[in-house]
Structure formats: C-alpha cells, structure tokens
Amino acid sequence: MQVDIISLQGGESPDLSVINRFQAFDSILIQVFSSLPRQEQLIEVLDLLAERLPQAVIVGASSDAVVTNSTILDYGSLNLTIIGFESTTLKFAYLENAPDSHSAGELLARELGAENARLFITFCDAESINGEEYIKGIHAVAPDVLIAGGVAATPTFTDTFVVAGTRVIPNGAVMISLSSDSLQVYTDQSFGWQPVGQEYVVTKATANRVDEISYQTPAALFRHYLGDGVVDAMPGAGSAFPLMLKRGNDLIARGIIGVEGESFVVSGNICEGDSVYIGYGNPKAIANENLLTDRLRQNFSQPDIIFAYYCIGRKLFLPRNVVEYEIDKLGTVAPTAGLFTLGEFYTRDQPHLLNFSSTIVSLREGANHQEYVATGERLEPPMPDVYELVADGLFTFIDVRTRELSSLAYYDDLTGLPNHRSFNNVLSDAIARASIKATQCAVLVIGINKFSQAHERGGHQAGDALLQSAARALHEAIGEQCVLARLEHSKFIALLENITSLQDIQGVIDRVATLLSEPINVGSSGKNKFYLSVNIGAAAYPDNGQDADTIIKHATICHGAIRDESKNNFKFFSPAMLDDITRRSLIEDGMREALEDDQFHLCYQPKIDIKTGELTGAEALIRWDHPTLGPIPPTEFIPVAEECGLIELLGTWVLLEACRQAKVWQDAYKAGLKIAVNLSARQLDSKFLYQKVMQVIDATGLPPELLELEVTESMLLNNIEQTIECFDNLRRHGITISLDDFGTGYSSLSYLKRLPVEHLKIDRSFISELEQNENDASIVSAIILMGHILGLRIIAEGVENEVQLNLLKQNGCDEFQGYLYSPPIRPEAFEAFIKNNRA
C-alpha cells in the first residue's frame, strides 16, 4: 500500500508529481474532504484527479475543517488522501434524492454486495438523509461488514454535500467497499460526554425532530436550564449541550443541528418515551478517557493509514489544544487524515450513528506495508487550567438549576399554569368523580388565532407577554372552579366539572369571547395593542370518551376541524369528525401509492390572447382519481400533501410531467406554447430550486423559454433575497416567472419592483363579480394599469362570461383563462385546441 496526504488552501492545485506516483496502481482510493467556500475550486481539483488517475475511486464529503497529516486545517482547506492498493478491490456506488434514508442504505449496500467486503466507507448529506436510518439500512443488507464514515458537515450545518467521482451531490450518499484477504481493518471510537441533571422523557418526537420533552418544548427546557443566550445561539451552542439519550445501558449523544420554532432537530433519531438528559463534556475527562492511540498500538501495530472521522461537536466545544492533542497522538502511529462530521458511522455488533465521538479506521495491506517514521516527540496532555475554568462552576450552576427544574415537570414556566402532564392527572381524577356521582365534565381546547402573526409583529418578548396576558384573561373567564392549563405554544386546555347541559359550556365560551374582545396592551408604552380571538373545540365525559387521553384527543380533533381564524369559533365533538380524520389518513396513505401507480394526471387550461383570440399556452393543473374514493379535488389533497411533507415530491412530478408533455406538443406543432406550472411554498423555500428546474429542463429537452413558473404573493415573504437570486438565474435561461393571485395577499409594490417577474395574474375573486361590483372593477383596472407601467403582462383567471371579457379587454388586459373558453382538460382534448388554433 502506498499513501500520500495532500493539503490545499484556497485556489491551490495539487502537486502533479505526487499524483503521478500512483499511476502504476490499478486500485486507487482518493478520499476528498472539503471545507472550501466555493465548490468551483473543489470541482477543478476533482476534474484534475479524474484526468490524471482515471482508474481512481474518488469519494468524500464537506466539512468545516479537515485533518491533514495529523494537523487540523480550518475553513478554506481541502484534504486529498491518495491510497494505492496492491491487492484490494474497490467498488463504488452513489445515489441522489433517495425515496427514504433506510432504503438508500439498502440500495447502496446491495449494489456493492457484501460478499468478501471487509469494510464499507460511506458519507451522506445532512439535510436529505437521516444518518441513523441510513446506517441501519446498510447493516440490514450487510450485517457482517464494518461500516465507517459519517454525515457531511459545514460551518452552518447546512448546504452539506458528498463527493462521488467528479460530482458534488447536495442530496444523497456515496459508498465504497474494500475487499481483500490481505487487507486488515481496525476500527475504534471514543466518547466522554456525560449526563447532567435530572432525567426527562421525550413526549413528542418524529424521527430526528423533537417537539416535546416532559411536555415542554425543547427550547423552553433549555431556556429555563441554561438561559436565553444558549438557546438563541442554537444550533451552534448545541455542540456544548447535546441531548443524552439513554437506551438500555448505553448513553448516546444527539447533537442539536437545527431549530424549528421551539423544536430541535437532532443528529439522529429519538423516539417518544426515550429517557434523555442534557449532556455536558468535561474537557479534562474527555482527554483522559480518549485511549484510541493506546488501544491502537496494543491491538493493531503499524497501520499504513488512519482515517479520523471526528464529530464537529468536539471541535466546537472542546478547547482547541485538546482536540489537537487527540489527533497528534494518532499521528505518532501512522499518517492520519480525516474530517469533522455531524454524525459518525460505527459498527460493533450493531450499527450506530454516534455524535460527539472520535472514530478511527486503520488500514494495513499485507505484510509489506510502508514504513512510517513518527516525529518522536513525547506529547503531554494539555494543562488542566485550560479547561477546568470552563467546567468548574458550570456543573455547580447546572446542579442548582436541576432542583428548579422539578417544577417544570408539572407547571408551565411562562404562564405559571399547570402543564399537559398535570392536566392529565387532574382530568383523570375528575372523570373518576364524575363516574361515581353520575355527572358530566367537559374539556375545552382553546387556541389563540393568528398568534404567530402577533408574535412576528411584536417580537419574542411581546409574544411571551401576550401569552401571559391571554392566560390571565382565560383564567378569569373560566373561573376559579375550573382548571386551566397550557397545552402547547398558543394553545390552552380547560376542565369544566359538574356540567348539566351544553348551556353551561356555552356560558364559559361567551365569557372567554367577551374578555378577549378587549384589546390587550403589551409593553410599557402601550403602543403594542392586540385584539385576540379564539377557536375552541370541546368534548365531554362520558359521551365522547371514557378516559382522559380519549377526551383530550377528541377535543383536540374538534379544535383542529375549525379552519376559520378570523373570529371566535366553537365546535363540539361529533363522531363524524373521526370520519374526516379517517378520510384524511386515506388520502395521505393513498397519495404515496398514487405517485407510484400513476394515479395522478394533469389537465391543461388554455390561456388566450385577449386582443387576437389566439392560444398562447396553458396552465398545468394536477388531478387525482382515487381508486376507491373517486376524484379528489386539489383543494382537498394539496393541503394534506403540504402537512405530511409530500408536496415537494408532488410538485416535482407536476413540473416533470408538464415539461415532458409540452416538449411533445412543441415537437409536433412548433406552436411555441408556454406551459405554466404552479410552485409550492416548500419548493420555493428549497435552496436547490434552480438546480432542480434546470435538471427537469435538461431531462425533458423543453426549450426553457416555453416554461412559466407561477408563485403566489404570500410565498415570497420568506427568504426574499434567496428567491430573487433563484428567479434571476432562471430568467437568464429564458424561463418566465408569473405572480399568481395578485391582489389577495400583501400586494407589495416594493417586492414587485425587485422581483424578476414578467407576468401578473389577477385573482379570480376579483373577476367573478367584475360586472356587478364597482370596487372589484376599480381594483382590476388599477392592477392592469400598474402592471403595464412596470412592464408586466397581465393575465386574468376565472373569466366565465362575455361581459367580464369585454371589461377586461376595455382595460387593456393581455390574456385570460377561464370556463368561458375552456375548463381544465385532458392532454388529448387540449391537443385539439392546438390544431384548431393553427387552422
């Protein structure tokens, strides 16, 4: 085995003489770890490597720093580790946009095959791949093969990628297998973090997103425990205070890699019911407990190369000289190279996604390994005063804080009200009393409408003050004889006992509405004045359930069934609501099958030039014929797709199918018809929208000038700078951007001036009563005039009669679509329109 480790800074190119030394090898592995700020620099190096060593297998990942020759090189560096094998066979596979993480692991493991494989080295991105599910998928196919590698990282924990050959892949995974009878492999890991404070229980979690810990949001728990500063610095501060997950006798760290509202996204799966602690690392203990080098010397003398896959959390939290000491010690044994990850893959009987660990992979091929001459320096552990100042006092603080946290188990810190756990106990007792006395009790789930808008308007402190004021008003409204608790965020729950009729409940609701109708002043100046309304869902014992969980569930379902947030609303639970939930579940489950079974299809609504009457294009609209439920309108299944996370997949399918069909028509008729496709908010928020659209254009061959992308006003408020950059890039290729439903949202002229929009669509709500409503007519006229001043083409949708069309024509509208000309129709029917238009 021959090894060379190359480090590059900025725009440097590798030494060709070093690369050329490997040209005689048939089996070459190049691991590439990049913390370069620009991918173009990385791609130039990859192309050079592929040109000089075409037989080489190139894999790697992004990081925020790299390890080269036992030295940590910070952001802006590139590490190349080139290994020429004498007798080891390499196999290589990668994938993009996997259906799910577990399947991704299975697919790659099957493609490489487990037979004779000694080791899998694999890397995945952090945003599209769940590392824990991914390694489980690999292990399910190849349980006897060692797995090493990790989850790609960057300084911001976002925009991670993997390297596969000359490709840089932002959404996917890459894997190699190493097979040889003469290849010897040794893997090991070190941890050292420890739990601090009391044990908590995860009460709400999905995959690697944690929504509740002991009925508190994770952010609330950490805020109370460690202060606002730590939470505000998340996810970066998550490297200092991971969640410690207790499973059996094992403690596993889960670093906090993202914050979504009050929820935490962590670096591996957490299940409801898991026991967790807040974790902390004592640098002195971690350094002393890291025996990787000692065990390596004892169990695997004279390796040819050591790969060090270290958690980014160690580098971010531990004093720099502690991490350097760990890596320097490895360098006394063999050449050492590696990266810092957001999760380390490790197998010892079972697959593990580790966090805050240092993992190593040592390789030696046969007896004729290359000799390595160490520096001969005797490394001394870092001086204690470097880190004892960090540890001392913090543990004391945490221990004191732990005693305070016992109140969090049953009371909400912000409002002082009982929390969900406490309320459950109180309700169970009330049900027992009602059963003995043959009386009724009721539960009200009370949600404050549009609280998020008030929170955005006033900020975090104003939002907290508003919740406290709302809690006091609600408590006064329901009275001392009832129990009020905080359920979550802006949602409360109340218990009413000794109910004799619906009028008793209605009386409480009326008092709530009356008290909340008064403006709530927040802040000493009194300038922040909020008017609140509530939606209330109610369920009662014994009619709607026999236990606390069921009654709360039914009241929550009832509250969720109220869609109007513009005023006070009240609903009482009925069994029919369960039918709605069942139908929604059928739609959600069926949607996944529908994408696989081609149950979706597109219809096309013609768009007509008002002046000439010629066909200019069409809007592609998705339709679904469910095999048992029949036709399901988009207004019903699209919100479900948005809630369950399928909307982006659905949107990609629509874009691909519409472009494919448009290309067929363009080839057949050369009509130059634009096809308009609606983008979802999730698609627009994606950092990779531009790349995905261009991939579809490349895949279908549709001229980009024949594609029009429609977005709504409300979608533009998030990430406006990112949106403008994306739209500018798309426009440079000739793709048209259209602003849909104009006039129904913010109608911001400042946004409209900055956005590279070419078409403006007037919402159908202004067209439907155009001939009867003078206000609508004035609005439409103003939109057309303003749009033309800005150089935009104006399209009216929902035109249903000649009077509307004539009014639009008089005001200078450019195009229209609607049932006056045609409803959305199947492709074959639309093709007839194309033929008639040509005639």
N, C-alpha and C positions, 0 to 999 in steps of 0.2 A: 504494500500500500504506500502510495506517495501522497503527501499532504502539503498544501500551501494555503496560507490565510492572507488575504489581501484586504487592506482598508483604504477607502477612498473618501475624500472630502469634497463637497460641492460638485463642481463640474469636472473633477479629475477623471482620467481614463486609466484603466489597469495597465500594468507593465506587460507588454506583449511577450517579452522573453519568458516571463513566469508562466503565462498561459500556454505558450508553445511547448513547454516542457512536458505537457500532458498529452500531446497529440499522438503519441505512440500507444496510449491506453485505449482499449475498446470499451471499457466500462468506466464512466466518469460521472461522479455526482458533484454538482455545484449547488451549495446552499447560499441563497441570497437574502440578506436581511437589510432592510432599507429604512432609514429614518430621514431620507432626503425630503426636502419640502416640495420638490417638483418631480412628478412622475416621468417627465420627459427625459430627465437625466438618467433615471433608472432604465428606461426603455432603450436608450442609446447603448448602455453597458450590456443589457441583455442581448441586443442585436449583435454586438461585437462578439460576445461569448459564443452565441449560436453559429456565427460565421467561422470563428477560429476552431471551435470544438463542436462540430455538428453532431457528434455521437453522444454528447453530454446530456444528462438529465438535469434540468435546472428547476429547482423548487425554492420557495421561500415565502416571506411574509413581511408586512410592515411592522414597525416598532417605533418607540420614541427614543431608543438608544440601542446600540449594538455592542457586542463583546468581540474584540479582535485581539488575538494573542494575549489573552488574559487582561486586557485593558478595556475599560468602559469608554466608548466614544458617544458623545451626546448627539442631540438632534442635528441633522445635517450630514450624517455619515452613512456609508454603505460598506457592508461586510460581504466578502466573497470567500467561501471556504471551498477549495477545489480538492477533490479526492480521486486519485486514480487507483482502481481496484485491480488486483491481479486475477482473482478468480470469483469475485462476487457478481451475481447477476442483478441488474436493476430493472424494475418495472415501474411505470409511471402512468398516473391517471388523474384527471381533474373533472370537475363539473361546475356549472353555473346555474343559478336560480333553481335550486333543488325544491321538490314538492314539499318536503319536510326534512328536518335535520337527521332524524333516525334513518330515514330512507337514504339520505345522502351517504351516511356511513356505510350502510349495507351495500349500496350500489358500487362505491369505490372499492370496498373490500372484495366484492365478488369479481369485479373487473380485474383486479390484480391477482386474486387467488391466494389462498392461504398455504397451499402445498409448498413445502420446503422453505417458506419465508421465515427468516429469523427475526425480522424487525419491520414494522411499518413506521415511517416518519410522515407526519401529516400536519397541515396547517389549515385553518378556516378563518373566514372573516368574522367579525364580532357582531354584525348587525343582522345578517340574514340567517346565520347558523347558530343554533343553540348547542354550545360545545358539549354539554353533558349528554344530550340525546344523540349527538353525532358520534361520540366515542362508544356509546352503548350500541349503536348500530354496527360499528366496525367489529366490536367484540362479539356480537351475536353471530356474525359470519365466521370470524377467525378467533375463537376463544383462546387458542394456544399461542398466538403471536403477540410479542411485545409491541406496545404502541407508545410512541413518543411524539413530541411536538407541542403545539399549543394554539391558542386563539390570538390572531393578529391584534396588534395594538397601535395606537398613535398617541401623541401628547393630549389630544382632546377626547380620546376614547371613541371617536367617530371617524368615518371615511377610511376604515381599515381595509386591507386588501391582501390577497395572496398572489404569489408569483408561480406561474406554470409555463415553463419554457420561456418564450419571449412575450407572453401575455401577462398583463396585470389585471386581476379579476376582483372587482369590488364586492361581488355577491357569490361566494362559492367556496370550494375547498380543493386542495391538491394533496396527493398522497403518493409515496413511493414505497416499494417493497425491496428489501435487501435479502438475497438468498445465496447461501454458500455453506458448504460443510466446513470450510476453513475460517469463516467469519465468526468471531467471538464478540458477544454483546453483553455489556453490563449496564444496568440502569439503577438509579437510586434517587431519593428525594429527601429534603429536609424542610421542616416547617417552623415551629417555635412560637406561634401566636397562642394566646390563652384567653379563656372567657373571663369576663369581669362582671361583677354584679349578679343580679338575680336572673333566674330562668324565666323565659316568656314562651308563649305558644303562638304559632302562626295561625291566625284565624281566617285569613282570606289571601289566597295566592293562586296564580295561574302560571305554570311553567317557571320562568325566572323573574316574574313580576310579583312583588309583594305589596299587597294593598292594606293589610291589617296585621298588626302584632298585638295579641291580647286586646283586640277590639279597638286599638288605637292605630292611626296611620303611622307608618314607619317614621315619617318626618316629624310627627308630633312626639313620638317616643324619643327620638334622637335630640329633638329640640329641648325637651324637658331634661334629658340626661346630660347633654353636652353643650347646650346653648345654641342661639340663633347662628352664631358665626360658623360653627361646624356645618350646620345644615345648609346655610347659604353657600358654603364652599363646595358642596357636593356637585358632581361625583368625585372631584379631586380629593376631598377630605376622606372619602370612603376608603382610601388606602391606609389611613391610620386606624379606622374603626370599622372593620368588617363585621358582618354578621357571622357568628359562630354557630354552626348547625350541628346538633347532636343527633347522631343516628347510631343506635346501639351503643357500642363502647367507643365509637370514633367521633372526633370533633373535626369538622371540615369548615374551612373559611369560605365565605361568599362575599367577594368584594362588591362594593356598590359602584356600578359602571354607568348608571343613568338615573335621572329623577324625572318622573312624570307626574306633575302636580304634587300630591302628598305621598305618592307611591314611589318605591325604589325598584329599579331594575338591577338585578344582581348577576354575578358572573357564573351562575349555574342554577339548576332547578331547586326550588323549595316547595314543599307540599304543605297543605293545610294540616294542622296537627303536629307539625315538626316543632321540637323544642329548640329555641335559639337563645343566644346570649349576644350582648355587644362584646366584641373582641378588642384586644389591645396587644401590641407587641412590645415586650421589654427588650430593647436592643441588646443589652448585655446577655440576657438569657438566650436570645436567638443566636448570637455569635458563638456562645459557648456550646450550644446544643448542635451546631452545624458540624457534623462529623463526616461529611461527604468525602473529604480528601483522605481521612484516616481509614474509612471503610474501603475506599477505592484502592489504596495501597495494600491493604490487607487481603482483599478478595480478587483483585484484577490488576496485577502488576504490569507496568509498561504498556499502556494503551497507545495506539497510534494517533488518536484524536479524541477529544472530549467535546461534546456539544452541551452547552449550558443553556437550558430554557428556564429563565427566571421570571417570576411574577413581577409585573410593573409596580405592584404594591410595595415590594421590598425596597425598590429603588426610591420610590416617592416618600416612603415613611422613614426607613432606617437611615441613620447618619451615613453619609456617602462613604466614609472610610470603612464602615462595617461591611458594606456590600463589596467594596474593592478588596477587602481582606479575604472575603469568601472566595472571590474569583481568582485572586492572586494565589491562594493556596492550591487551587486546581491547576494553575499554570506551572506549579512546581513538579507536576506529574507528567503532563503532556500538553501539546498545543491545544488551546481552548478557544472556542468561538461560539457565539450564540446571540440571543436576543431577549428582550423583555416582552412578556405576553400578558394578555388579560385572562389567562387560564392555561394550566399546564396539563397535558395528557400524560397519564401514568397508569401502568397496569402491573399489578402484583396480585395474581389470582382473579381480581375483579377490576373492571375499568373505572378510573377515577378522573374527574375533572378537578384538579387541585387549584387552589388560589393561595397567594402569599407564600408559595413554596419555591424552593430552588430544586430543579430536577436536572439530572445529567444523564447523558448517554455516552458510554465509552466504547470505542470500536478497536478491534485488533484483528488483522487478517493474517492467519497462518503464523509460522514461527519467524519468518523473515520480515518482521516489521521494522520501520525506520527508527533509528535511534534518536532520542530526544535529550538534549542537554539542557537541564534546568539552570536557572540563574545561580543557584547555590546560596541565595540569600536565606537567612533564617527570619521568617515572618513572625512578628509579635502581634498578639491581639491588640486592637485599639485601646487607648487609655480609657478607663472607666468613666472619667469625668465628662467624656464626650457625650455620653448618652444617659448617665444617671440623672443629670439635671432634667432630662426630658421625662424620665419615668417617675422620679420622686415627685411627690405632690399630686401628680395626676391620678395615681392609684388611690391616694387618700381622698381626693376630690370625688372620684367615681364611687368609692365605698360609702362616702357620706350621702352622695346622690342616690345610691341604691335604696337607702332607707326611705327617702322621699318617694321613690317610685312605687312603693306598695300601694299608695293611694291611686295610682294610675290604673291599677287592676280593676277598680270599680267606679272611678269617677273621671269625668272629662276635665282635663286641666284648664281648658279655655273658659268654659262656661260654669264650671263647678257642679254641673248636673250629673246624675248617675249616667253611666255608660251602658252600652249594649249588654254586657255581661250582667251588670247589676240589675238592669231592667228585666232580663230573662228570669232571674231568680224571683223578683217581685211579682212578675206576671204568673209564674208557676204557683206561688203562694195564693194569689188572688183566684186563680182557677180552682184550687183546692177548696177555698172558702165558698166560692160560688156553687161548686158541686154539692157541698154539704147543705147550703141554705136554699138550693134550687133557684138561684138568681142568675143574672147575666153580667158579664163585663165586656168591655169593648176596647179595642186598640186602634189608635189613630196614628198613621204615619203622615207626618207633616213636612212637606218640602217647601222651602222658600224659593219662589220663582225668580229666574234670571239673576240668581245671586252672583254667578260668575261675572256678569256684566258690571254689577255694582263693585265687585272685588277689583276688576280691571280699572274701573274709573277711579276708585279711591285708594288703591294700593293694598298691600298686605295688612298694615296696621289698621287701616279703615275697615277692611273686611273683617278682621277679628273683632273690632269694636262693634260693628254692625251685628255680628252673630251674638255677641253678648247682650246687646240691646234687644234683639229679637227673642233671645231665650228668656229675658226678664218679662217681656210682653206676653209671650206664650204662657209662662208660668202664672202670671196674673190672670190670664184669660181662663185657664182650665181650673184654677182654684187650688186651695191647699189640700182638699180631699182627694185630688187626683195626683198621679205620678207623671212627671215629665222627665224624659231622658234625651240625651243627644245620641242619635243613631250613627251618623257619619256626615262629614262635610257640612252641608247646609240642610241637613235632614234631621228631624226630631221625631220622637215617638212618645205617645201619651197613653196612659191606662186610666180608663173610667170604670169605676166599680158601681155595683147596685143599680144597673141600668134596667129600667122598666119598659122603655119604648124608644123608638127612633127619635122622638122629640127631645129626649134627654141629650142625645148626641148632637142633634141639630142646635140645641141651645148653646152648647160649648163651642160649636163651629161658628155660630153667629158672634159670640163674644170675641173669638180669635180674629174674625174679619173686622170687627169694629175697632179693636185695639190697634191692629196693624194698619188700619186706614189712615191713622195719624202719621205724619212724617217723622222719621227718626233722624235726629241730628247727630252727626258723628264728627268729633274734633272740637277743640275749644272755640274755634271761630264760628262754628255753626253753619259754615258755608256748605259743607257736605250734607245735603238733605236727601234722604232716600224714602221712597214710597214702596212698600212691600205688599206682595200678595202671596197666597199660599195655595198649593194643591194638597188635598187631604184624602187619603184612602183609609177606609175603615173596615174592620172585621170584628166579629163578636163571638164570644163563647156563650152557649155551646153550638150555635147554628153553623158557624164557619170553621170549626176546629175544636179538637178535644185537648190539645196541649199547646204550650207556649210557642214552640217553633212553628207549628202549623198556622196559628192565628197571626203571628208576625209575618210569616210568608204570604198569607192571603191579603193582609193589609198592604204589604209592600207591592204585591202584584196589582192590587187595586190602584194604588198611587201611581204606579208605572203606566197604567192604562190611560191616564189623563195626559193628553198631548198639549192642551192649550195652557200657555204660561202667561197670558195677558191679563188674567183676573183671578179672583178666588174661585176655586172649583172643589167640589166634593163628590166622591163616589163611594158607594157601599159595595162590598164584595158580593159577587154573584158567581155561581158555578160556571156560567158562560165564559167568564174571563179565563178559566183554565182551558177552555176550548181555543181561545185566542192564543194562549201560550203554546198549546199543542200544535196549532197551525203554524205558528212562527217557528217552532222546532222542526216541523216537517219541511218548511221552506228552507231553513238553514241547512238541514241534513241533505235535502234534495238538491240544493244548489251545488254542493260538491260533486254529486253524481252527475248533475246536468252538464257541468263543464267537461266531464269525461265522456259523457254519452251523446254529445252534440244536441242537447235538448233546446239550447238557446239558438235563436236565429235573429237576423237583422232585417228590419223593414226600412224603407227609404222614403222620406217625404220630399217631393220635388220643391225646388226653390226657383222662382220665376222673376225675370227682369220685368219690373212694372211698366217701363216705357215700351219695350219691344215685344213683351209676352213670350220671350224665348226662355228655354230651360237653361239655367246657369249651373245647377248642381243639385245636391240633395243632402239632407241631414240623416245620418245613420242612427237608428233607434232600436235598442235591444228589446226582444220579446221572448217570452218563455211559455212553452206549452208543457205543463207538468203532466206526467203520465197518469196520475190519479186525481190531482186537484184541478186539472184542466188549465186553461190560460190564466196566468197570474200577472196582474198589471205591474209595470215597473215601479209605480208608486208604492207597491207593497213589498217587492223583493229587493229593491235597491237599498232602502233603509236597513233591511236585515243584513245585506252584504256589507254595509258600512259598519254596522255594530259588531259583526263577527269576523271582520278582517279579511273578507273575500273581495272587497270592492276593487282593490288594485289588480288582482288576478282577472277579475271580470272586465275591468277597463282595458287591460292589455289584450284580452281576447277580442273585444269590440274593435279596438284600433287595428289589430292584425287582420281581422275578417273584412272590415270596411276597406282597408287599403288593398287587400287581395282582390275584392270584387271591383273596386274602382279601376284597378290595373286591367282586369278582364275587359271592362267596358271601353277603356281607353284604347286598348289594342284592337278591339273590334270596330269601334266607331270614330276614333280620333276626335271625340266631341269636346275634349278639354273641360270636362265637368268636375267641379270641386266637390269633394266629399267632406262633410263636416262631422266631426266626432266630438262628443262631449267628454271632457276630462273630469274625473272625480277630485275631491279635495285631497284625498290620500295620494293620488298620482301627482298632483301639483306640488305637494309638500316633499316629494321624493327628490333627493339630490341628483338622482340619475335619470330624471325625466328626459332630458335632452338625448342622452345616450340611448335610452330605450326607444324613443321615437325614431331616431336615425337607424337603429337596428331593424325596426319594422319596415322602414323605407327601403333599406338595403335588401331585406329578405323578400319583399314583395315586388320590388322594381318599380313601384309607383313614382312618377315624377313628383318631387316634393311640392311643386307649385300647385298640385291638384289636391293637396291636403289642407283642411281647415280645422283648427282646434278651438273648441268653444269652452270658455270658462265663465263662471258667474262672478259677480262683483264680490260677494261675501267671501269667496275663496281666496281673494287677493290680499286680504288683510294680514295674513301670516307670511313672514319671510318675503317681504316685498322686494328686497334687493336681489335675493336669490331668484325670484320669479322673473324680474326684469332681465337679469343676465341670461336665464334659460330662454326666454322669449326672443331676446336679441339673437342668440345663436341659431334658434330655429328659423327666424326670419331671414337670416343670411343665406339659408338654403332654399328660400322661396316659400316656406310654409306660412300660411295665413293664420293670424290669431284673431279670434272673434270674442267680443264681450257679450255674454248672454244675459237675458232677463234684466236688461238695463232699466233703471228706474225703481226697482223693487228693493234695492239694498242701500248702500251708502251714497251712491251716485257722486263719488268724489271726483271733482274736476282735476285736483292735484294729482291723483293717481292716473286719471285718464290721460293727462298730458305726458306723464313719464312712461307709461306702458306702451310697448310697441304693438298697439292694437290697430287693425285695419278695418274691421267690421264691428258694427254696433247693432245688437238685436233688441228691438223694443218688445218688452214682455207682453204676453197675450192678455194679461189682466187689464192693460190699457186699451187693447184693441176690441175686447168683447163688447164694450158699451160705447164705442167710439162715436156712433151716430146719435146716441141719446144723452151722453154725459159731456157737458161742456168742459168740465175740469180735465177729463181724460183727453179730449180733443186738444186742449191747450198744452197739456203735458207732451203729447205726441208731437205736436208742431214744434215745441221748444227743443225736444230731443233731436229731431231731424235737423233743425237749424243749427244747433250747437255742434252736432256731429259733422255736418258739412263744413262748418268753419274750421274744425280740427282736421279736415281732410279724410274723414271716415265714410265708409259706405254703410248705409242704413238698411237694415232688414227688419220687416215686421213679421211676427209669427202669430198664428191663431186667427188668420183672416178667414171669415166664414160667409161673407155676403158682398155683393157688388157695391153697396153704399160705403162699406168700410174701405174697399179697394179704391173707390173713386176719391174718397177723402185723403187717403194716403198718397194717391197719385197727385192730387192738388198741392199737397205739402212737400212734394219732391222726394218721397221715399224711393229708394233704389230697387229693392227686391221684397218679395213676400213669400210666405208659405202658409198653408192652411187648408181646411177642408173645402173651401171654395174651389180650389184647383184639384186637390187630391189629399186623402188621408195618407198616413204611412203605409206603404205597400211592399209586397214581396219583390225580390230582385227581378223575377221574370216579368212582373207587371210593370216595374219601372223601366225595364228594357224597351217595352212598347212605347213609353213616353219618349225615350231617346229616338226611336225610329220615327215617330210622328213629328218630333221636333226637327229632325233632319229633312223630313219631307216638306 
